[in-house]
Amino acid sequence: MGMYKIQLYIENILGSIQNKKPVDVGEVSDGYHTFNELYRYRMLYNAAFFNLLARSGQVEVCKSRRHSDGEKCFGSDDWFIVMAILPTGQVSNHYESKYWDLFDVPERETAFEYDGHTPNEAADRLEKYLKLPRRGMTFE
């Protein structure tokens, strides 16, 4: 079943190329999930995690429509950034403004100063954080 789905997606992409139709990359699939589905999952997991971190009060978390230098995210009102400063380092992501209310974290005029982390470094920091001994976080 999975291979059949992949073949259909490949045929769809090839057909779009041959007909010079734009390909919606968000609908490209690994046979199980599209990029759009995976980005949505990532955003929802990120919101749930950051909301818990903010509620615990043990980690600095924020959301802002502006980077630390005062510039709008991607030069637009359509985006915002969420950031957390974990014991293992800073992590951040940008999301479309329509998801603003899903992040129940403190709002700041400007985001924390960016430490230059890459997506891979942020992933490594998250993994290291998950491996830390639990410090008795409780949530009400």
PyMOL CGO cylinders between C-alpha atoms (Angstrom):
from pymol import cmd
from pymol.cgo import CYLINDER

trace = [
    CYLINDER, 0.00, 0.00, 0.00, 2.75, 2.46, 0.92, 0.3, 1, 1, 1, 1, 1, 1,
    CYLINDER, 2.75, 2.46, 0.92, 4.66, 1.89, -2.33, 0.3, 1, 1, 1, 1, 1, 1,
    CYLINDER, 4.66, 1.89, -2.33, 1.46, 2.34, -4.33, 0.3, 1, 1, 1, 1, 1, 1,
    CYLINDER, 1.46, 2.34, -4.33, 0.85, 5.72, -2.66, 0.3, 1, 1, 1, 1, 1, 1,
    CYLINDER, 0.85, 5.72, -2.66, 4.42, 6.80, -3.38, 0.3, 1, 1, 1, 1, 1, 1,
    CYLINDER, 4.42, 6.80, -3.38, 4.04, 5.76, -7.02, 0.3, 1, 1, 1, 1, 1, 1,
    CYLINDER, 4.04, 5.76, -7.02, 0.83, 7.82, -7.30, 0.3, 1, 1, 1, 1, 1, 1,
    CYLINDER, 0.83, 7.82, -7.30, 2.55, 10.88, -5.83, 0.3, 1, 1, 1, 1, 1, 1,
    CYLINDER, 2.55, 10.88, -5.83, 5.49, 10.49, -8.20, 0.3, 1, 1, 1, 1, 1, 1,
    CYLINDER, 5.49, 10.49, -8.20, 3.14, 10.16, -11.17, 0.3, 1, 1, 1, 1, 1, 1,
    CYLINDER, 3.14, 10.16, -11.17, 1.24, 13.25, -9.99, 0.3, 1, 1, 1, 1, 1, 1,
    CYLINDER, 1.24, 13.25, -9.99, 4.47, 15.25, -9.70, 0.3, 1, 1, 1, 1, 1, 1,
    CYLINDER, 4.47, 15.25, -9.70, 5.73, 14.06, -13.08, 0.3, 1, 1, 1, 1, 1, 1,
    CYLINDER, 5.73, 14.06, -13.08, 2.36, 14.92, -14.63, 0.3, 1, 1, 1, 1, 1, 1,
    CYLINDER, 2.36, 14.92, -14.63, 2.55, 18.40, -13.14, 0.3, 1, 1, 1, 1, 1, 1,
    CYLINDER, 2.55, 18.40, -13.14, 6.04, 18.88, -14.53, 0.3, 1, 1, 1, 1, 1, 1,
    CYLINDER, 6.04, 18.88, -14.53, 5.05, 17.67, -17.98, 0.3, 1, 1, 1, 1, 1, 1,
    CYLINDER, 5.05, 17.67, -17.98, 1.98, 19.94, -17.97, 0.3, 1, 1, 1, 1, 1, 1,
    CYLINDER, 1.98, 19.94, -17.97, 4.05, 22.78, -16.48, 0.3, 1, 1, 1, 1, 1, 1,
    CYLINDER, 4.05, 22.78, -16.48, 1.68, 23.05, -13.52, 0.3, 1, 1, 1, 1, 1, 1,
    CYLINDER, 1.68, 23.05, -13.52, 3.20, 24.21, -10.24, 0.3, 1, 1, 1, 1, 1, 1,
    CYLINDER, 3.20, 24.21, -10.24, 3.77, 21.38, -7.77, 0.3, 1, 1, 1, 1, 1, 1,
    CYLINDER, 3.77, 21.38, -7.77, 2.41, 21.93, -4.26, 0.3, 1, 1, 1, 1, 1, 1,
    CYLINDER, 2.41, 21.93, -4.26, 5.44, 20.73, -2.29, 0.3, 1, 1, 1, 1, 1, 1,
    CYLINDER, 5.44, 20.73, -2.29, 3.30, 20.66, 0.86, 0.3, 1, 1, 1, 1, 1, 1,
    CYLINDER, 3.30, 20.66, 0.86, 1.35, 17.78, -0.64, 0.3, 1, 1, 1, 1, 1, 1,
    CYLINDER, 1.35, 17.78, -0.64, 4.45, 15.69, -1.35, 0.3, 1, 1, 1, 1, 1, 1,
    CYLINDER, 4.45, 15.69, -1.35, 4.30, 12.56, 0.78, 0.3, 1, 1, 1, 1, 1, 1,
    CYLINDER, 4.30, 12.56, 0.78, 6.55, 9.81, 2.04, 0.3, 1, 1, 1, 1, 1, 1,
    CYLINDER, 6.55, 9.81, 2.04, 3.61, 7.48, 1.52, 0.3, 1, 1, 1, 1, 1, 1,
    CYLINDER, 3.61, 7.48, 1.52, 2.26, 8.08, 5.02, 0.3, 1, 1, 1, 1, 1, 1,
    CYLINDER, 2.26, 8.08, 5.02, 2.21, 11.85, 5.65, 0.3, 1, 1, 1, 1, 1, 1,
    CYLINDER, 2.21, 11.85, 5.65, 2.44, 14.96, 3.50, 0.3, 1, 1, 1, 1, 1, 1,
    CYLINDER, 2.44, 14.96, 3.50, 4.80, 17.81, 4.34, 0.3, 1, 1, 1, 1, 1, 1,
    CYLINDER, 4.80, 17.81, 4.34, 1.73, 19.87, 5.28, 0.3, 1, 1, 1, 1, 1, 1,
    CYLINDER, 1.73, 19.87, 5.28, 0.62, 17.21, 7.77, 0.3, 1, 1, 1, 1, 1, 1,
    CYLINDER, 0.62, 17.21, 7.77, 4.11, 16.92, 9.26, 0.3, 1, 1, 1, 1, 1, 1,
    CYLINDER, 4.11, 16.92, 9.26, 4.49, 20.69, 9.65, 0.3, 1, 1, 1, 1, 1, 1,
    CYLINDER, 4.49, 20.69, 9.65, 1.10, 20.85, 11.35, 0.3, 1, 1, 1, 1, 1, 1,
    CYLINDER, 1.10, 20.85, 11.35, 2.06, 18.03, 13.74, 0.3, 1, 1, 1, 1, 1, 1,
    CYLINDER, 2.06, 18.03, 13.74, 5.35, 19.81, 14.50, 0.3, 1, 1, 1, 1, 1, 1,
    CYLINDER, 5.35, 19.81, 14.50, 3.55, 23.07, 15.25, 0.3, 1, 1, 1, 1, 1, 1,
    CYLINDER, 3.55, 23.07, 15.25, 0.99, 21.41, 17.53, 0.3, 1, 1, 1, 1, 1, 1,
    CYLINDER, 0.99, 21.41, 17.53, 3.62, 19.39, 19.43, 0.3, 1, 1, 1, 1, 1, 1,
    CYLINDER, 3.62, 19.39, 19.43, 5.73, 22.54, 19.76, 0.3, 1, 1, 1, 1, 1, 1,
    CYLINDER, 5.73, 22.54, 19.76, 2.75, 24.52, 21.12, 0.3, 1, 1, 1, 1, 1, 1,
    CYLINDER, 2.75, 24.52, 21.12, 1.89, 21.80, 23.64, 0.3, 1, 1, 1, 1, 1, 1,
    CYLINDER, 1.89, 21.80, 23.64, 5.52, 21.53, 24.80, 0.3, 1, 1, 1, 1, 1, 1,
    CYLINDER, 5.52, 21.53, 24.80, 6.14, 25.28, 25.05, 0.3, 1, 1, 1, 1, 1, 1,
    CYLINDER, 6.14, 25.28, 25.05, 2.82, 25.80, 26.86, 0.3, 1, 1, 1, 1, 1, 1,
    CYLINDER, 2.82, 25.80, 26.86, 3.84, 23.20, 29.47, 0.3, 1, 1, 1, 1, 1, 1,
    CYLINDER, 3.84, 23.20, 29.47, 7.29, 24.76, 29.81, 0.3, 1, 1, 1, 1, 1, 1,
    CYLINDER, 7.29, 24.76, 29.81, 5.77, 28.21, 30.31, 0.3, 1, 1, 1, 1, 1, 1,
    CYLINDER, 5.77, 28.21, 30.31, 3.29, 26.89, 32.87, 0.3, 1, 1, 1, 1, 1, 1,
    CYLINDER, 3.29, 26.89, 32.87, 6.07, 25.18, 34.84, 0.3, 1, 1, 1, 1, 1, 1,
    CYLINDER, 6.07, 25.18, 34.84, 7.92, 28.48, 35.23, 0.3, 1, 1, 1, 1, 1, 1,
    CYLINDER, 7.92, 28.48, 35.23, 11.21, 26.58, 35.17, 0.3, 1, 1, 1, 1, 1, 1,
    CYLINDER, 11.21, 26.58, 35.17, 12.19, 27.59, 31.62, 0.3, 1, 1, 1, 1, 1, 1,
    CYLINDER, 12.19, 27.59, 31.62, 12.06, 30.99, 29.90, 0.3, 1, 1, 1, 1, 1, 1,
    CYLINDER, 12.06, 30.99, 29.90, 9.60, 30.89, 27.00, 0.3, 1, 1, 1, 1, 1, 1,
    CYLINDER, 9.60, 30.89, 27.00, 8.24, 33.68, 24.83, 0.3, 1, 1, 1, 1, 1, 1,
    CYLINDER, 8.24, 33.68, 24.83, 6.46, 34.53, 21.62, 0.3, 1, 1, 1, 1, 1, 1,
    CYLINDER, 6.46, 34.53, 21.62, 6.90, 37.70, 19.60, 0.3, 1, 1, 1, 1, 1, 1,
    CYLINDER, 6.90, 37.70, 19.60, 6.04, 39.17, 16.23, 0.3, 1, 1, 1, 1, 1, 1,
    CYLINDER, 6.04, 39.17, 16.23, 9.52, 40.71, 16.13, 0.3, 1, 1, 1, 1, 1, 1,
    CYLINDER, 9.52, 40.71, 16.13, 13.05, 39.38, 16.35, 0.3, 1, 1, 1, 1, 1, 1,
    CYLINDER, 13.05, 39.38, 16.35, 15.39, 40.74, 19.04, 0.3, 1, 1, 1, 1, 1, 1,
    CYLINDER, 15.39, 40.74, 19.04, 16.60, 43.46, 16.63, 0.3, 1, 1, 1, 1, 1, 1,
    CYLINDER, 16.60, 43.46, 16.63, 13.03, 44.81, 16.35, 0.3, 1, 1, 1, 1, 1, 1,
    CYLINDER, 13.03, 44.81, 16.35, 12.50, 43.57, 12.78, 0.3, 1, 1, 1, 1, 1, 1,
    CYLINDER, 12.50, 43.57, 12.78, 9.22, 41.80, 11.98, 0.3, 1, 1, 1, 1, 1, 1,
    CYLINDER, 9.22, 41.80, 11.98, 9.57, 38.06, 11.41, 0.3, 1, 1, 1, 1, 1, 1,
    CYLINDER, 9.57, 38.06, 11.41, 10.23, 37.66, 7.68, 0.3, 1, 1, 1, 1, 1, 1,
    CYLINDER, 10.23, 37.66, 7.68, 9.40, 41.38, 7.31, 0.3, 1, 1, 1, 1, 1, 1,
    CYLINDER, 9.40, 41.38, 7.31, 5.69, 40.66, 7.68, 0.3, 1, 1, 1, 1, 1, 1,
    CYLINDER, 5.69, 40.66, 7.68, 2.82, 40.68, 10.17, 0.3, 1, 1, 1, 1, 1, 1,
    CYLINDER, 2.82, 40.68, 10.17, 1.99, 37.17, 8.93, 0.3, 1, 1, 1, 1, 1, 1,
    CYLINDER, 1.99, 37.17, 8.93, 4.62, 35.40, 11.09, 0.3, 1, 1, 1, 1, 1, 1,
    CYLINDER, 4.62, 35.40, 11.09, 5.80, 35.15, 14.69, 0.3, 1, 1, 1, 1, 1, 1,
    CYLINDER, 5.80, 35.15, 14.69, 8.58, 33.39, 16.58, 0.3, 1, 1, 1, 1, 1, 1,
    CYLINDER, 8.58, 33.39, 16.58, 8.44, 31.23, 19.70, 0.3, 1, 1, 1, 1, 1, 1,
    CYLINDER, 8.44, 31.23, 19.70, 11.56, 30.64, 21.76, 0.3, 1, 1, 1, 1, 1, 1,
    CYLINDER, 11.56, 30.64, 21.76, 12.56, 28.66, 24.83, 0.3, 1, 1, 1, 1, 1, 1,
    CYLINDER, 12.56, 28.66, 24.83, 15.81, 28.79, 26.72, 0.3, 1, 1, 1, 1, 1, 1,
    CYLINDER, 15.81, 28.79, 26.72, 16.30, 25.23, 27.91, 0.3, 1, 1, 1, 1, 1, 1,
    CYLINDER, 16.30, 25.23, 27.91, 19.10, 24.18, 30.28, 0.3, 1, 1, 1, 1, 1, 1,
    CYLINDER, 19.10, 24.18, 30.28, 20.65, 22.66, 27.14, 0.3, 1, 1, 1, 1, 1, 1,
    CYLINDER, 20.65, 22.66, 27.14, 20.35, 25.84, 25.05, 0.3, 1, 1, 1, 1, 1, 1,
    CYLINDER, 20.35, 25.84, 25.05, 17.95, 27.97, 23.06, 0.3, 1, 1, 1, 1, 1, 1,
    CYLINDER, 17.95, 27.97, 23.06, 15.37, 26.52, 20.64, 0.3, 1, 1, 1, 1, 1, 1,
    CYLINDER, 15.37, 26.52, 20.64, 13.00, 28.43, 18.37, 0.3, 1, 1, 1, 1, 1, 1,
    CYLINDER, 13.00, 28.43, 18.37, 10.53, 28.15, 15.52, 0.3, 1, 1, 1, 1, 1, 1,
    CYLINDER, 10.53, 28.15, 15.52, 8.55, 30.52, 13.31, 0.3, 1, 1, 1, 1, 1, 1,
    CYLINDER, 8.55, 30.52, 13.31, 4.85, 30.03, 12.64, 0.3, 1, 1, 1, 1, 1, 1,
    CYLINDER, 4.85, 30.03, 12.64, 2.08, 31.75, 10.71, 0.3, 1, 1, 1, 1, 1, 1,
    CYLINDER, 2.08, 31.75, 10.71, 0.16, 34.33, 12.76, 0.3, 1, 1, 1, 1, 1, 1,
    CYLINDER, 0.16, 34.33, 12.76, -3.04, 32.28, 12.52, 0.3, 1, 1, 1, 1, 1, 1,
    CYLINDER, -3.04, 32.28, 12.52, -1.47, 29.94, 15.13, 0.3, 1, 1, 1, 1, 1, 1,
    CYLINDER, -1.47, 29.94, 15.13, -0.60, 32.73, 17.62, 0.3, 1, 1, 1, 1, 1, 1,
    CYLINDER, -0.60, 32.73, 17.62, -3.36, 31.84, 20.11, 0.3, 1, 1, 1, 1, 1, 1,
    CYLINDER, -3.36, 31.84, 20.11, -2.29, 28.19, 20.31, 0.3, 1, 1, 1, 1, 1, 1,
    CYLINDER, -2.29, 28.19, 20.31, 0.91, 29.29, 22.06, 0.3, 1, 1, 1, 1, 1, 1,
    CYLINDER, 0.91, 29.29, 22.06, -0.19, 30.21, 25.60, 0.3, 1, 1, 1, 1, 1, 1,
    CYLINDER, -0.19, 30.21, 25.60, 3.21, 31.64, 26.53, 0.3, 1, 1, 1, 1, 1, 1,
    CYLINDER, 3.21, 31.64, 26.53, 4.37, 35.11, 27.58, 0.3, 1, 1, 1, 1, 1, 1,
    CYLINDER, 4.37, 35.11, 27.58, 4.33, 37.67, 24.78, 0.3, 1, 1, 1, 1, 1, 1,
    CYLINDER, 4.33, 37.67, 24.78, 7.27, 40.02, 24.39, 0.3, 1, 1, 1, 1, 1, 1,
    CYLINDER, 7.27, 40.02, 24.39, 7.72, 43.13, 22.25, 0.3, 1, 1, 1, 1, 1, 1,
    CYLINDER, 7.72, 43.13, 22.25, 10.85, 41.49, 20.82, 0.3, 1, 1, 1, 1, 1, 1,
    CYLINDER, 10.85, 41.49, 20.82, 12.05, 37.90, 21.04, 0.3, 1, 1, 1, 1, 1, 1,
    CYLINDER, 12.05, 37.90, 21.04, 15.02, 36.83, 23.13, 0.3, 1, 1, 1, 1, 1, 1,
    CYLINDER, 15.02, 36.83, 23.13, 18.37, 37.52, 21.48, 0.3, 1, 1, 1, 1, 1, 1,
    CYLINDER, 18.37, 37.52, 21.48, 19.03, 34.75, 18.94, 0.3, 1, 1, 1, 1, 1, 1,
    CYLINDER, 19.03, 34.75, 18.94, 22.12, 32.68, 19.74, 0.3, 1, 1, 1, 1, 1, 1,
    CYLINDER, 22.12, 32.68, 19.74, 22.67, 31.59, 16.13, 0.3, 1, 1, 1, 1, 1, 1,
    CYLINDER, 22.67, 31.59, 16.13, 21.53, 27.97, 16.54, 0.3, 1, 1, 1, 1, 1, 1,
    CYLINDER, 21.53, 27.97, 16.54, 20.78, 25.89, 13.46, 0.3, 1, 1, 1, 1, 1, 1,
    CYLINDER, 20.78, 25.89, 13.46, 17.81, 23.52, 13.17, 0.3, 1, 1, 1, 1, 1, 1,
    CYLINDER, 17.81, 23.52, 13.17, 20.18, 20.59, 13.82, 0.3, 1, 1, 1, 1, 1, 1,
    CYLINDER, 20.18, 20.59, 13.82, 21.61, 22.27, 16.91, 0.3, 1, 1, 1, 1, 1, 1,
    CYLINDER, 21.61, 22.27, 16.91, 18.09, 22.98, 18.20, 0.3, 1, 1, 1, 1, 1, 1,
    CYLINDER, 18.09, 22.98, 18.20, 17.16, 19.31, 17.65, 0.3, 1, 1, 1, 1, 1, 1,
    CYLINDER, 17.16, 19.31, 17.65, 20.30, 18.21, 19.51, 0.3, 1, 1, 1, 1, 1, 1,
    CYLINDER, 20.30, 18.21, 19.51, 19.42, 20.55, 22.38, 0.3, 1, 1, 1, 1, 1, 1,
    CYLINDER, 19.42, 20.55, 22.38, 15.89, 19.15, 22.56, 0.3, 1, 1, 1, 1, 1, 1,
    CYLINDER, 15.89, 19.15, 22.56, 17.21, 15.59, 22.59, 0.3, 1, 1, 1, 1, 1, 1,
    CYLINDER, 17.21, 15.59, 22.59, 19.70, 16.42, 25.36, 0.3, 1, 1, 1, 1, 1, 1,
    CYLINDER, 19.70, 16.42, 25.36, 16.90, 18.11, 27.32, 0.3, 1, 1, 1, 1, 1, 1,
    CYLINDER, 16.90, 18.11, 27.32, 14.77, 14.96, 27.05, 0.3, 1, 1, 1, 1, 1, 1,
    CYLINDER, 14.77, 14.96, 27.05, 17.65, 12.91, 28.45, 0.3, 1, 1, 1, 1, 1, 1,
    CYLINDER, 17.65, 12.91, 28.45, 18.09, 15.12, 31.54, 0.3, 1, 1, 1, 1, 1, 1,
    CYLINDER, 18.09, 15.12, 31.54, 16.94, 13.61, 34.83, 0.3, 1, 1, 1, 1, 1, 1,
    CYLINDER, 16.94, 13.61, 34.83, 13.41, 14.75, 35.60, 0.3, 1, 1, 1, 1, 1, 1,
    CYLINDER, 13.41, 14.75, 35.60, 13.39, 17.56, 38.09, 0.3, 1, 1, 1, 1, 1, 1,
    CYLINDER, 13.39, 17.56, 38.09, 9.93, 16.98, 39.48, 0.3, 1, 1, 1, 1, 1, 1,
    CYLINDER, 9.93, 16.98, 39.48, 8.02, 19.28, 37.14, 0.3, 1, 1, 1, 1, 1, 1,
    CYLINDER, 8.02, 19.28, 37.14, 4.40, 19.46, 38.17, 0.3, 1, 1, 1, 1, 1, 1,
    CYLINDER, 4.40, 19.46, 38.17, 1.55, 21.08, 36.29, 0.3, 1, 1, 1, 1, 1, 1,
    CYLINDER, 1.55, 21.08, 36.29, -1.79, 22.21, 37.62, 0.3, 1, 1, 1, 1, 1, 1,
]
cmd.load_cgo(trace, "trace")
